[in-house]
């Protein structure tokens, strides 16, 4: 993506989807300087909707600790 030249020292970029993006810049007056080092930005958008749970099955076994058991008569 090429962004137009301006006197700004920062630029907001929006509308990106989840992914990894590399950016670099250079200054231009009468001539342009060299490109900057690459800056990598990771974008991770939340899901469109929260997943729902429709059915849950739970199983367990209840046991008394050995100290709480009564001996058989």
C-alpha positions as a Markdown table, in Angstrom:
| # | Residue | x | y | z |
|---|---|---|---|---|
| 1 | Unk | 0.0 | 0.0 | 0.0 |
| 2 | Unk | 1.3 | 3.4 | -0.9 |
| 3 | Unk | 0.3 | 6.4 | 1.3 |
| 4 | Unk | 0.5 | 9.9 | -0.1 |
| 5 | Unk | 3.2 | 12.2 | 1.1 |
| 6 | Unk | 2.4 | 14.8 | 3.8 |
| 7 | Unk | 4.1 | 16.6 | 6.6 |
| 8 | Unk | 2.7 | 14.2 | 9.2 |
| 9 | Unk | 5.0 | 12.2 | 11.4 |
| 10 | Unk | 2.4 | 9.5 | 12.0 |
| 11 | Unk | -0.4 | 7.7 | 10.1 |
| 12 | Unk | -3.4 | 5.7 | 11.4 |
| 13 | Unk | -4.3 | 2.7 | 9.3 |
| 14 | Unk | -7.7 | 1.1 | 9.8 |
| 15 | Unk | -9.9 | -1.6 | 8.2 |
| 16 | Unk | -7.3 | -4.4 | 8.4 |
| 17 | Unk | -8.4 | -8.0 | 8.8 |
| 18 | Unk | -6.7 | -10.4 | 11.2 |
| 19 | Unk | -3.2 | -11.0 | 9.9 |
| 20 | Unk | 0.5 | -9.8 | 10.1 |
| 21 | Unk | 1.5 | -6.7 | 8.3 |
| 22 | Unk | 4.9 | -5.2 | 7.5 |
| 23 | Unk | 5.4 | -1.5 | 7.2 |
| 24 | Unk | 8.3 | 0.7 | 6.3 |
| 25 | Unk | 8.7 | 4.4 | 5.6 |
| 26 | Unk | 11.0 | 6.9 | 3.9 |
| 27 | Unk | 11.2 | 10.7 | 3.9 |
| 28 | Unk | 11.0 | 12.7 | 0.7 |
| 29 | Unk | 11.6 | 16.3 | -0.1 |
| 30 | Unk | 13.3 | 17.2 | -3.4 |
| 31 | Unk | 14.6 | 13.6 | -3.3 |
| 32 | Unk | 13.7 | 10.5 | -1.2 |
| 33 | Unk | 15.8 | 9.0 | 1.4 |
| 34 | Unk | 16.3 | 5.2 | 1.9 |
| 35 | Unk | 13.6 | 3.0 | 3.3 |
| 36 | Unk | 13.4 | 2.4 | 7.1 |
| 37 | Unk | 13.7 | -1.0 | 8.7 |
| 38 | Unk | 10.6 | -3.1 | 8.5 |
| 39 | Unk | 8.1 | -2.8 | 11.5 |
| 40 | Unk | 5.8 | -5.8 | 11.8 |
| 41 | Unk | 2.3 | -5.4 | 13.3 |
| 42 | Unk | 0.0 | -8.3 | 14.2 |
| 43 | Unk | -3.7 | -7.7 | 14.1 |
| 44 | Unk | -6.0 | -10.1 | 15.8 |
| 45 | Unk | -9.7 | -9.2 | 15.7 |
| 46 | Unk | -12.2 | -10.8 | 18.1 |
| 47 | Unk | -14.7 | -13.3 | 16.7 |
| 48 | Unk | -17.9 | -12.0 | 15.2 |
| 49 | Unk | -20.0 | -13.8 | 17.8 |
| 50 | Unk | -19.3 | -15.6 | 21.1 |
| 51 | Unk | -19.8 | -19.3 | 20.7 |
| 52 | Unk | -22.7 | -20.8 | 22.6 |
| 53 | Unk | -22.9 | -24.1 | 24.4 |
| 54 | Unk | -26.0 | -26.1 | 23.7 |
| 55 | Unk | -25.5 | -29.3 | 25.8 |
| 56 | Unk | -23.2 | -30.1 | 28.7 |
| 57 | Unk | -22.8 | -33.5 | 30.3 |
| 58 | Unk | -21.0 | -33.8 | 33.6 |
| 59 | Unk | -20.0 | -36.9 | 35.5 |
| 60 | Unk | -18.4 | -37.3 | 38.9 |
| 61 | Unk | -17.9 | -39.8 | 41.7 |
| 62 | Unk | -18.2 | -38.8 | 45.3 |
| 63 | Unk | -16.0 | -40.4 | 47.9 |
| 64 | Unk | -15.4 | -39.7 | 51.5 |
| 65 | Unk | -11.9 | -39.3 | 52.7 |
| 66 | Unk | -10.5 | -42.3 | 54.5 |
| 67 | Unk | -10.6 | -40.5 | 57.9 |
| 68 | Unk | -14.3 | -39.8 | 57.5 |
| 69 | Unk | -15.3 | -43.4 | 56.8 |
| 70 | Unk | -17.0 | -45.5 | 59.4 |
| 71 | Unk | -15.9 | -49.1 | 59.8 |
| 72 | Unk | -18.4 | -51.8 | 58.8 |
| 73 | Unk | -20.2 | -53.4 | 61.8 |
